[in-house]
Amino acid sequence: MRIRVICGNEDCREEFPVPSEDPEWECPSCGRKIINKRYPFLTARLMQGTIDKEATDWKALFSFLLEQTHIEIDKRKDAGSECPDLSFVDEADRLMRSDPDIDNARWKELHDGLLERARDAVLKMDRSKRN
């Protein structure tokens, strides 16, 4: 998927298209590096959720992210990447199976925590494969 980003350099502010699958982008105007903080989980579904936070079903988005986390980690395991601590994935699986009565705001917090930990794990696996 291609998205448009705006360079954060105050002297530049160039808007340009990038592939959402890349971990970072470079501004074609000034060369500034921009980190994709949602790599490799940046999807239209996640983008819509962050735009319309109140109307988003964060439990469903958490479940979708968990599924994507399994896919991304398995892909890297199959490619021979070293595995970091993945206990957070087991914790998320247990949480989904227990189906607790949690309000939507808490599901958003859980989603954001899972996103951060999954992204860190994927980046570690990507780096281990390059080394």
N, CA, C and O atoms as a GROMACS GRO file, in nm:
protein
  524
    1MET      N    1   0.084  -0.117   0.000
    1MET     CA    2   0.000   0.000   0.000
    1MET      C    3   0.089   0.124   0.000
    1MET      O    4   0.191   0.128   0.069
    2ARG      N    5   0.051   0.223  -0.076
    2ARG     CA    6   0.126   0.349  -0.080
    2ARG      C    7   0.049   0.453   0.001
    2ARG      O    8  -0.073   0.463  -0.008
    3ILE      N    9   0.124   0.528   0.079
    3ILE     CA   10   0.066   0.637   0.158
    3ILE      C   11   0.146   0.764   0.133
    3ILE      O   12   0.254   0.759   0.072
    4ARG      N   13   0.095   0.874   0.179
    4ARG     CA   14   0.167   1.001   0.166
    4ARG      C   15   0.211   1.044   0.305
    4ARG      O   16   0.133   1.040   0.401
    5VAL      N   17   0.337   1.086   0.316
    5VAL     CA   18   0.390   1.138   0.442
    5VAL      C   19   0.441   1.280   0.418
    5VAL      O   20   0.469   1.320   0.305
    6ILE      N   21   0.453   1.353   0.527
    6ILE     CA   22   0.504   1.489   0.521
    6ILE      C   23   0.634   1.492   0.601
    6ILE      O   24   0.638   1.448   0.716
    7CYS      N   25   0.738   1.544   0.541
    7CYS     CA   26   0.867   1.556   0.606
    7CYS      C   27   0.852   1.643   0.731
    7CYS      O   28   0.785   1.746   0.728
    8GLY      N   29   0.914   1.602   0.840
    8GLY     CA   30   0.906   1.676   0.965
    8GLY      C   31   1.007   1.789   0.976
    8GLY      O   32   1.006   1.864   1.074
    9ASN      N   33   1.093   1.803   0.876
    9ASN     CA   34   1.189   1.913   0.875
    9ASN      C   35   1.112   2.043   0.849
    9ASN      O   36   1.052   2.059   0.744
   10GLU      N   37   1.116   2.135   0.946
   10GLU     CA   38   1.039   2.260   0.936
   10GLU      C   39   1.076   2.341   0.812
   10GLU      O   40   0.992   2.414   0.760
   11ASP      N   41   1.199   2.328   0.765
   11ASP     CA   42   1.242   2.402   0.646
   11ASP      C   43   1.202   2.333   0.517
   11ASP      O   44   1.218   2.390   0.409
   12CYS      N   45   1.151   2.211   0.526
   12CYS     CA   46   1.120   2.133   0.406
   12CYS      C   47   0.969   2.114   0.390
   12CYS      O   48   0.906   2.171   0.301
   13ARG      N   49   0.911   2.032   0.479
   13ARG     CA   50   0.767   2.000   0.480
   13ARG      C   51   0.717   1.938   0.349
   13ARG      O   52   0.600   1.949   0.315
   14GLU      N   53   0.808   1.872   0.277
   14GLU     CA   54   0.773   1.805   0.151
   14GLU      C   55   0.672   1.693   0.180
   14GLU      O   56   0.689   1.618   0.276
   15GLU      N   57   0.570   1.681   0.098
   15GLU     CA   58   0.476   1.570   0.105
   15GLU      C   59   0.507   1.477  -0.011
   15GLU      O   60   0.519   1.521  -0.125
   16PHE      N   61   0.522   1.346   0.019
   16PHE     CA   62   0.562   1.253  -0.085
   16PHE      C   63   0.506   1.113  -0.057
   16PHE      O   64   0.480   1.078   0.058
   17PRO      N   65   0.488   1.032  -0.164
   17PRO     CA   66   0.434   0.896  -0.148
   17PRO      C   67   0.544   0.798  -0.106
   17PRO      O   68   0.659   0.811  -0.147
   18VAL      N   69   0.506   0.701  -0.023
   18VAL     CA   70   0.599   0.596   0.022
   18VAL      C   71   0.524   0.463   0.033
   18VAL      O   72   0.402   0.463   0.049
   19PRO      N   73   0.596   0.351   0.024
   19PRO     CA   74   0.532   0.222   0.049
   19PRO      C   75   0.519   0.200   0.201
   19PRO      O   76   0.616   0.219   0.274
   20SER      N   77   0.402   0.161   0.247
   20SER     CA   78   0.380   0.142   0.390
   20SER      C   79   0.459   0.024   0.446
   20SER      O   80   0.473   0.010   0.568
   21GLU      N   81   0.511  -0.061   0.360
   21GLU     CA   82   0.582  -0.182   0.404
   21GLU      C   83   0.727  -0.155   0.445
   21GLU      O   84   0.793  -0.244   0.499
   22ASP      N   85   0.779  -0.034   0.421
   22ASP     CA   86   0.919  -0.004   0.453
   22ASP      C   87   0.934   0.041   0.597
   22ASP      O   88   0.846   0.111   0.650
   23PRO      N   89   1.044   0.002   0.664
   23PRO     CA   90   1.065   0.043   0.803
   23PRO      C   91   1.102   0.190   0.820
   23PRO      O   92   1.081   0.248   0.926
   24GLU      N   93   1.157   0.250   0.714
   24GLU     CA   94   1.185   0.393   0.718
   24GLU      C   95   1.183   0.449   0.577
   24GLU      O   96   1.196   0.376   0.479
   25TRP      N   97   1.167   0.580   0.570
   25TRP     CA   98   1.161   0.646   0.441
   25TRP      C   99   1.258   0.763   0.442
   25TRP      O  100   1.296   0.812   0.549
   26GLU      N  101   1.298   0.807   0.324
   26GLU     CA  102   1.385   0.922   0.312
   26GLU      C  103   1.314   1.030   0.230
   26GLU      O  104   1.260   1.003   0.124
   27CYS      N  105   1.316   1.151   0.283
   27CYS     CA  106   1.255   1.263   0.212
   27CYS      C  107   1.334   1.289   0.083
   27CYS      O  108   1.455   1.307   0.088
   28PRO      N  109   1.266   1.290  -0.031
   28PRO     CA  110   1.336   1.312  -0.157
   28PRO      C  111   1.389   1.456  -0.172
   28PRO      O  112   1.473   1.483  -0.257
   29SER      N  113   1.338   1.545  -0.090
   29SER     CA  114   1.379   1.685  -0.100
   29SER      C  115   1.502   1.717  -0.014
   29SER      O  116   1.599   1.775  -0.062
   30CYS      N  117   1.496   1.678   0.114
   30CYS     CA  118   1.605   1.716   0.206
   30CYS      C  119   1.687   1.598   0.257
   30CYS      O  120   1.790   1.618   0.322
   31GLY      N  121   1.642   1.474   0.230
   31GLY     CA  122   1.717   1.356   0.274
   31GLY      C  123   1.691   1.312   0.416
   31GLY      O  124   1.753   1.216   0.463
   32ARG      N  125   1.600   1.378   0.487
   32ARG     CA  126   1.569   1.343   0.626
   32ARG      C  127   1.512   1.202   0.633
   32ARG      O  128   1.429   1.164   0.550
   33LYS      N  129   1.556   1.124   0.731
   33LYS     CA  130   1.504   0.989   0.754
   33LYS      C  131   1.378   0.998   0.839
   33LYS      O  132   1.374   1.069   0.940
   34ILE      N  133   1.275   0.924   0.798
   34ILE     CA  134   1.148   0.920   0.870
   34ILE      C  135   1.122   0.774   0.908
   34ILE      O  136   1.120   0.686   0.821
   35ILE      N  137   1.103   0.749   1.035
   35ILE     CA  138   1.080   0.614   1.086
   35ILE      C  139   0.933   0.578   1.072
   35ILE      O  140   0.845   0.656   1.111
   36ASN      N  141   0.906   0.459   1.017
   36ASN     CA  142   0.770   0.406   1.012
   36ASN      C  143   0.743   0.338   1.146
   36ASN      O  144   0.782   0.223   1.166
   37LYS      N  145   0.678   0.408   1.236
   37LYS     CA  146   0.657   0.358   1.373
   37LYS      C  147   0.558   0.243   1.380
   37LYS      O  148   0.537   0.185   1.487
   38ARG      N  149   0.496   0.210   1.268
   38ARG     CA  150   0.400   0.100   1.267
   38ARG      C  151   0.446  -0.015   1.178
   38ARG      O  152   0.368  -0.107   1.151
   39TYR      N  153   0.570  -0.011   1.132
   39TYR     CA  154   0.627  -0.117   1.050
   39TYR      C  155   0.628  -0.247   1.128
   39TYR      O  156   0.659  -0.244   1.247
   40PRO      N  157   0.595  -0.360   1.069
   40PRO     CA  158   0.539  -0.387   0.937
   40PRO      C  159   0.386  -0.400   0.942
   40PRO      O  160   0.326  -0.468   0.859
   41PHE      N  161   0.326  -0.333   1.038
   41PHE     CA  162   0.183  -0.351   1.063
   41PHE      C  163   0.098  -0.233   1.016
   41PHE      O  164  -0.020  -0.225   1.051
   42LEU      N  165   0.155  -0.144   0.936
   42LEU     CA  166   0.081  -0.028   0.888
   42LEU      C  167  -0.015  -0.071   0.777
   42LEU      O  168   0.027  -0.101   0.665
   43THR      N  169  -0.143  -0.074   0.810
   43THR     CA  170  -0.246  -0.115   0.714
   43THR      C  171  -0.352  -0.005   0.708
   43THR      O  172  -0.357   0.084   0.793
   44ALA      N  173  -0.436  -0.013   0.608
   44ALA     CA  174  -0.547   0.083   0.597
   44ALA      C  175  -0.637   0.072   0.720
   44ALA      O  176  -0.690   0.171   0.769
   45ARG      N  177  -0.653  -0.049   0.769
   45ARG     CA  178  -0.738  -0.072   0.887
   45ARG      C  179  -0.682   0.001   1.010
   45ARG      O  180  -0.757   0.065   1.084
   46LEU      N  181  -0.552  -0.009   1.030
   46LEU     CA  182  -0.488   0.059   1.143
   46LEU      C  183  -0.493   0.210   1.124
   46LEU      O  184  -0.519   0.284   1.219
   47MET      N  185  -0.469   0.256   1.002
   47MET     CA  186  -0.475   0.400   0.975
   47MET      C  187  -0.614   0.455   1.005
   47MET      O  188  -0.627   0.561   1.066
   48GLN      N  189  -0.717   0.384   0.963
   48GLN     CA  190  -0.854   0.428   0.990
   48GLN      C  191  -0.881   0.430   1.140
   48GLN      O  192  -0.946   0.521   1.191
   49GLY      N  193  -0.831   0.329   1.211
   49GLY     CA  194  -0.850   0.324   1.356
   49GLY      C  195  -0.785   0.441   1.427
   49GLY      O  196  -0.843   0.495   1.521
   50THR      N  197  -0.667   0.481   1.383
   50THR     CA  198  -0.600   0.593   1.448
   50THR      C  199  -0.667   0.726   1.413
   50THR      O  200  -0.658   0.822   1.490
   51ILE      N  201  -0.733   0.734   1.299
   51ILE     CA  202  -0.804   0.855   1.260
   51ILE      C  203  -0.934   0.869   1.341
   51ILE      O  204  -0.967   0.978   1.388
   52ASP      N  205  -1.007   0.759   1.355
   52ASP     CA  206  -1.138   0.761   1.420
   52ASP      C  207  -1.134   0.675   1.547
   52ASP      O  208  -1.202   0.574   1.557
   53LYS      N  209  -1.054   0.718   1.643
   53LYS     CA  210  -1.026   0.639   1.764
   53LYS      C  211  -1.150   0.597   1.842
   53LYS      O  212  -1.160   0.483   1.887
   54GLU      N  213  -1.244   0.688   1.857
   54GLU     CA  214  -1.363   0.661   1.939
   54GLU      C  215  -1.455   0.556   1.876
   54GLU      O  216  -1.514   0.475   1.948
   55ALA      N  217  -1.467   0.555   1.744
   55ALA     CA  218  -1.558   0.462   1.677
   55ALA      C  219  -1.493   0.328   1.647
   55ALA      O  220  -1.560   0.234   1.604
   56THR      N  221  -1.364   0.317   1.669
   56THR     CA  222  -1.291   0.194   1.637
   56THR      C  223  -1.318   0.086   1.741
   56THR      O  224  -1.319   0.113   1.861
   57ASP      N  225  -1.338  -0.036   1.694
   57ASP     CA  226  -1.349  -0.153   1.782
   57ASP      C  227  -1.207  -0.201   1.809
   57ASP      O  228  -1.151  -0.278   1.731
   58TRP      N  229  -1.149  -0.155   1.919
   58TRP     CA  230  -1.008  -0.183   1.947
   58TRP      C  231  -0.983  -0.329   1.983
   58TRP      O  232  -0.872  -0.379   1.965
   59LYS      N  233  -1.083  -0.398   2.033
   59LYS     CA  234  -1.067  -0.541   2.059
   59LYS      C  235  -1.048  -0.614   1.926
   59LYS      O  236  -0.962  -0.702   1.915
   60ALA      N  237  -1.128  -0.579   1.826
   60ALA     CA  238  -1.116  -0.641   1.694
   60ALA      C  239  -0.981  -0.606   1.631
   60ALA      O  240  -0.918  -0.690   1.568
   61LEU      N  241  -0.940  -0.482   1.649
   61LEU     CA  242  -0.811  -0.441   1.592
   61LEU      C  243  -0.695  -0.509   1.665
   61LEU      O  244  -0.594  -0.544   1.602
   62PHE      N  245  -0.708  -0.530   1.796
   62PHE     CA  246  -0.608  -0.604   1.874
   62PHE      C  247  -0.598  -0.747   1.820
   62PHE      O  248  -0.489  -0.798   1.797
   63SER      N  249  -0.713  -0.810   1.799
   63SER     CA  250  -0.716  -0.947   1.747
   63SER      C  251  -0.651  -0.954   1.608
   63SER      O  252  -0.573  -1.046   1.581
   64PHE      N  253  -0.681  -0.859   1.522
   64PHE     CA  254  -0.622  -0.852   1.388
   64PHE      C  255  -0.471  -0.833   1.397
   64PHE      O  256  -0.395  -0.898   1.325
   65LEU      N  257  -0.427  -0.743   1.485
   65LEU     CA  258  -0.283  -0.719   1.503
   65LEU      C  259  -0.214  -0.844   1.555
   65LEU      O  260  -0.103  -0.876   1.511
   66LEU      N  261  -0.276  -0.914   1.646
   66LEU     CA  262  -0.219  -1.038   1.698
   66LEU      C  263  -0.202  -1.141   1.587
   66LEU      O  264  -0.099  -1.208   1.580
   67GLU      N  265  -0.301  -1.153   1.502
   67GLU     CA  266  -0.292  -1.243   1.388
   67GLU      C  267  -0.176  -1.203   1.296
   67GLU      O  268  -0.098  -1.287   1.252
   68GLN      N  269  -0.165  -1.073   1.267
   68GLN     CA  270  -0.057  -1.023   1.182
   68GLN      C  271   0.080  -1.043   1.249
   68GLN      O  272   0.179  -1.070   1.180
   69THR      N  273   0.085  -1.031   1.380
   69THR     CA  274   0.210  -1.053   1.454
   69THR      C  275   0.256  -1.196   1.434
   69THR      O  276   0.374  -1.220   1.408
   70HIS      N  277   0.166  -1.292   1.448
   70HIS     CA  278   0.201  -1.433   1.425
   70HIS      C  279   0.256  -1.452   1.283
   70HIS      O  280   0.357  -1.520   1.265
   71ILE      N  281   0.191  -1.394   1.185
   71ILE     CA  282   0.233  -1.408   1.045
   71ILE      C  283   0.372  -1.349   1.024
   71ILE      O  284   0.459  -1.414   0.965
   72GLU      N  285   0.394  -1.227   1.072
   72GLU     CA  286   0.524  -1.161   1.052
   72GLU      C  287   0.637  -1.234   1.123
   72GLU      O  288   0.747  -1.246   1.069
   73ILE      N  289   0.611  -1.281   1.244
   73ILE     CA  290   0.715  -1.353   1.319
   73ILE      C  291   0.744  -1.488   1.254
   73ILE      O  292   0.860  -1.526   1.240
   74ASP      N  293   0.639  -1.560   1.214
   74ASP     CA  294   0.660  -1.690   1.148
   74ASP      C  295   0.737  -1.674   1.018
   74ASP      O  296   0.822  -1.757   0.986
   75LYS      N  297   0.707  -1.569   0.944
   75LYS     CA  298   0.778  -1.542   0.818
   75LYS      C  299   0.928  -1.527   0.845
   75LYS      O  300   1.010  -1.578   0.769
   76ARG      N  301   0.962  -1.457   0.950
   76ARG     CA  302   1.103  -1.433   0.981
   76ARG      C  303   1.169  -1.557   1.041
   76ARG      O  304   1.287  -1.582   1.017
   77LYS      N  305   1.094  -1.634   1.120
   77LYS     CA  306   1.149  -1.761   1.171
   77LYS      C  307   1.183  -1.854   1.055
   77LYS      O  308   1.289  -1.915   1.053
   78ASP      N  309   1.091  -1.863   0.960
   78ASP     CA  310   1.113  -1.949   0.843
   78ASP      C  311   1.233  -1.904   0.761
   78ASP      O  312   1.295  -1.986   0.693
   79ALA      N  313   1.265  -1.776   0.766
   79ALA     CA  314   1.380  -1.722   0.691
   79ALA      C  315   1.510  -1.734   0.770
   79ALA      O  316   1.616  -1.693   0.722
   80GLY      N  317   1.502  -1.791   0.890
   80GLY     CA  318   1.623  -1.816   0.968
   80GLY      C  319   1.663  -1.706   1.064
   80GLY      O  320   1.776  -1.706   1.113
   81SER      N  321   1.574  -1.614   1.093
   81SER     CA  322   1.606  -1.506   1.188
   81SER      C  323   1.611  -1.560   1.330
   81SER      O  324   1.538  -1.653   1.365
   82GLU      N  325   1.698  -1.500   1.412
   82GLU     CA  326   1.703  -1.535   1.553
   82GLU      C  327   1.579  -1.480   1.621
   82GLU      O  328   1.530  -1.373   1.586
   83CYS      N  329   1.527  -1.556   1.719
   83CYS     CA  330   1.405  -1.515   1.788
   83CYS      C  331   1.436  -1.442   1.917
   83CYS      O  332   1.507  -1.495   2.003
   84PRO      N  333   1.385  -1.320   1.933
   84PRO     CA  334   1.393  -1.253   2.063
   84PRO      C  335   1.288  -1.312   2.156
   84PRO      O  336   1.218  -1.406   2.119
   85ASP      N  337   1.276  -1.257   2.274
   85ASP     CA  338   1.173  -1.302   2.368
   85ASP      C  339   1.036  -1.271   2.309
   85ASP      O  340   1.003  -1.155   2.283
   86LEU      N  341   0.957  -1.374   2.288
   86LEU     CA  342   0.824  -1.358   2.228
   86LEU      C  343   0.712  -1.391   2.327
   86LEU      O  344   0.600  -1.420   2.286
   87SER      N  345   0.742  -1.387   2.456
   87SER     CA  346   0.641  -1.421   2.557
   87SER      C  347   0.521  -1.327   2.551
   87SER      O  348   0.411  -1.364   2.590
   88PHE      N  349   0.542  -1.204   2.503
   88PHE     CA  350   0.431  -1.110   2.492
   88PHE      C  351   0.323  -1.162   2.396
   88PHE      O  352   0.205  -1.129   2.412
   89VAL      N  353   0.362  -1.242   2.297
   89VAL     CA  354   0.265  -1.297   2.202
   89VAL      C  355   0.178  -1.401   2.273
   89VAL      O  356   0.057  -1.406   2.254
   90ASP      N  357   0.242  -1.485   2.355
   90ASP     CA  358   0.166  -1.584   2.433
   90ASP      C  359   0.069  -1.515   2.529
   90ASP      O  360  -0.044  -1.560   2.547
   91GLU      N  361   0.114  -1.405   2.591
   91GLU     CA  362   0.028  -1.330   2.682
   91GLU      C  363  -0.093  -1.274   2.607
   91GLU      O  364  -0.206  -1.280   2.656
   92ALA      N  365  -0.069  -1.222   2.488
   92ALA     CA  366  -0.179  -1.166   2.407
   92ALA      C  367  -0.276  -1.276   2.364
   92ALA      O  368  -0.397  -1.256   2.363
   93ASP      N  369  -0.222  -1.394   2.328
   93ASP     CA  370  -0.307  -1.507   2.292
   93ASP      C  371  -0.396  -1.548   2.410
   93ASP      O  372  -0.516  -1.571   2.393
   94ARG      N  373  -0.337  -1.556   2.529
   94ARG     CA  374  -0.414  -1.592   2.649
   94ARG      C  375  -0.524  -1.488   2.676
   94ARG      O  376  -0.636  -1.522   2.712
   95LEU      N  377  -0.489  -1.362   2.660
   95LEU     CA  378  -0.587  -1.256   2.682
   95LEU      C  379  -0.706  -1.271   2.588
   95LEU      O  380  -0.821  -1.259   2.630
   96MET      N  381  -0.680  -1.297   2.461
   96MET     CA  382  -0.789  -1.314   2.365
   96MET      C  383  -0.874  -1.436   2.396
   96MET      O  384  -0.996  -1.432   2.383
   97ARG      N  385  -0.811  -1.544   2.439
   97ARG     CA  386  -0.886  -1.666   2.473
   97ARG      C  387  -0.972  -1.646   2.598
   97ARG      O  388  -1.081  -1.702   2.608
   98SER      N  389  -0.924  -1.566   2.692
   98SER     CA  390  -0.999  -1.546   2.816
   98SER      C  391  -1.117  -1.451   2.797
   98SER      O  392  -1.210  -1.449   2.878
   99ASP      N  393  -1.114  -1.371   2.689
   99ASP     CA  394  -1.223  -1.280   2.652
   99ASP      C  395  -1.272  -1.198   2.772
   99ASP      O  396  -1.389  -1.207   2.810
  100PRO      N  397  -1.183  -1.120   2.832
  100PRO     CA  398  -1.223  -1.041   2.949
  100PRO      C  399  -1.317  -0.926   2.912
  100PRO      O  400  -1.321  -0.882   2.797
  101ASP      N  401  -1.390  -0.880   3.010
  101ASP     CA  402  -1.479  -0.766   2.991
  101ASP      C  403  -1.399  -0.638   3.011
  101ASP      O  404  -1.389  -0.586   3.122
  102ILE      N  405  -1.341  -0.588   2.902
  102ILE     CA  406  -1.254  -0.470   2.907
  102ILE      C  407  -1.317  -0.362   2.820
  102ILE      O  408  -1.371  -0.392   2.713
  103ASP      N  409  -1.311  -0.239   2.866
  103ASP     CA  410  -1.370  -0.130   2.785
  103ASP      C  411  -1.280  -0.098   2.665
  103ASP      O  412  -1.163  -0.137   2.661
  104ASN      N  413  -1.336  -0.028   2.570
  104ASN     CA  414  -1.270   0.000   2.442
  104ASN      C  415  -1.139   0.078   2.461
  104ASN      O  416  -1.042   0.054   2.390
  105ALA      N  417  -1.137   0.173   2.556
  105ALA     CA  418  -1.016   0.253   2.580
  105ALA      C  419  -0.902   0.163   2.627
  105ALA      O  420  -0.787   0.183   2.588
  106ARG      N  421  -0.932   0.064   2.710
  106ARG     CA  422  -0.828  -0.029   2.758
  106ARG      C  423  -0.781  -0.118   2.643
  106ARG      O  424  -0.662  -0.149   2.634
  107TRP      N  425  -0.873  -0.159   2.556
  107TRP     CA  426  -0.832  -0.240   2.440
  107TRP      C  427  -0.737  -0.160   2.351
  107TRP      O  428  -0.643  -0.216   2.294
  108LYS      N  429  -0.760  -0.029   2.339
  108LYS     CA  430  -0.669   0.055   2.261
  108LYS      C  431  -0.530   0.056   2.324
  108LYS      O  432  -0.430   0.044   2.254
  109GLU      N  433  -0.524   0.070   2.456
  109GLU     CA  434  -0.394   0.067   2.526
  109GLU      C  435  -0.324  -0.067   2.503
  109GLU      O  436  -0.204  -0.072   2.475
  110LEU      N  437  -0.400  -0.176   2.514
  110LEU     CA  438  -0.343  -0.308   2.491
  110LEU      C  439  -0.295  -0.323   2.346
  110LEU      O  440  -0.189  -0.379   2.321
  111HIS      N  441  -0.373  -0.272   2.253
  111HIS     CA  442  -0.336  -0.274   2.111
  111HIS      C  443  -0.204  -0.200   2.090
  111HIS      O  444  -0.113  -0.252   2.027
  112ASP      N  445  -0.195  -0.078   2.143
  112ASP     CA  446  -0.075   0.004   2.124
  112ASP      C  447   0.047  -0.062   2.186
  112ASP      O  448   0.157  -0.055   2.131
  113GLY      N  449   0.030  -0.126   2.302
  113GLY     CA  450   0.140  -0.198   2.366
  113GLY      C  451   0.185  -0.317   2.282
  113GLY      O  452   0.305  -0.341   2.266
  114LEU      N  453   0.088  -0.392   2.229
  114LEU     CA  454   0.122  -0.506   2.144
  114LEU      C  455   0.192  -0.459   2.016
  114LEU      O  456   0.289  -0.520   1.972
  115LEU      N  457   0.144  -0.350   1.958
  115LEU     CA  458   0.206  -0.296   1.838
  115LEU      C  459   0.352  -0.261   1.863
  115LEU      O  460   0.438  -0.294   1.782
  116GLU      N  461   0.378  -0.194   1.972
  116GLU     CA  462   0.516  -0.154   2.005
  116GLU      C  463   0.606  -0.276   2.025
  116GLU      O  464   0.717  -0.281   1.972
  117ARG      N  465   0.559  -0.372   2.102
  117ARG     CA  466   0.642  -0.491   2.129
  117ARG      C  467   0.660  -0.577   2.005
  117ARG      O  468   0.769  -0.631   1.982
  118ALA      N  469   0.555  -0.590   1.925
  118ALA     CA  470   0.565  -0.671   1.802
  118ALA      C  471   0.660  -0.605   1.704
  118ALA      O  472   0.741  -0.673   1.641
  119ARG      N  473   0.650  -0.475   1.690
  119ARG     CA  474   0.740  -0.402   1.600
  119ARG      C  475   0.885  -0.420   1.644
  119ARG      O  476   0.972  -0.446   1.561
  120ASP      N  477   0.911  -0.404   1.774
  120ASP     CA  478   1.048  -0.422   1.825
  120ASP      C  479   1.100  -0.562   1.795
  120ASP      O  480   1.214  -0.579   1.753
  121ALA      N  481   1.015  -0.663   1.817
  121ALA     CA  482   1.057  -0.802   1.792
  121ALA      C  483   1.088  -0.823   1.644
  121ALA      O  484   1.188  -0.886   1.610
  122VAL      N  485   1.003  -0.772   1.556
  122VAL     CA  486   1.023  -0.788   1.411
  122VAL      C  487   1.152  -0.718   1.368
  122VAL      O  488   1.229  -0.773   1.288
  123LEU      N  489   1.175  -0.598   1.420
  123LEU     CA  490   1.299  -0.527   1.384
  123LEU      C  491   1.423  -0.603   1.431
  123LEU      O  492   1.522  -0.609   1.359
  124LYS      N  493   1.417  -0.660   1.551
  124LYS     CA  494   1.530  -0.741   1.600
  124LYS      C  495   1.552  -0.862   1.510
  124LYS      O  496   1.666  -0.896   1.478
  125MET      N  497   1.443  -0.924   1.468
  125MET     CA  498   1.456  -1.040   1.380
  125MET      C  499   1.511  -0.999   1.243
  125MET      O  500   1.592  -1.071   1.184
  126ASP      N  501   1.468  -0.884   1.193
  126ASP     CA  502   1.520  -0.834   1.066
  126ASP      C  503   1.671  -0.808   1.077
  126ASP      O  504   1.747  -0.843   0.987
  127ARG      N  505   1.713  -0.745   1.188
  127ARG     CA  506   1.856  -0.717   1.206
  127ARG      C  507   1.938  -0.845   1.220
  127ARG      O  508   2.049  -0.853   1.169
  128SER      N  509   1.883  -0.945   1.290
  128SER     CA  510   1.957  -1.070   1.308
  128SER      C  511   1.977  -1.141   1.175
  128SER      O  512   2.077  -1.210   1.157
  129LYS      N  513   1.885  -1.126   1.085
  129LYS     CA  514   1.896  -1.189   0.954
  129LYS      C  515   2.002  -1.122   0.868
  129LYS      O  516   2.070  -1.188   0.790
  130ARG      N  517   2.017  -0.989   0.884
  130ARG     CA  518   2.117  -0.916   0.806
  130ARG      C  519   2.258  -0.943   0.857
  130ARG      O  520   2.354  -0.934   0.780
  131ASN      N  521   2.272  -0.976   0.984
  131ASN     CA  522   2.407  -0.996   1.042
  131ASN      C  523   2.459  -1.135   1.020
  131ASN      O  524   2.570  -1.166   1.063
   0.00000   0.00000   0.00000
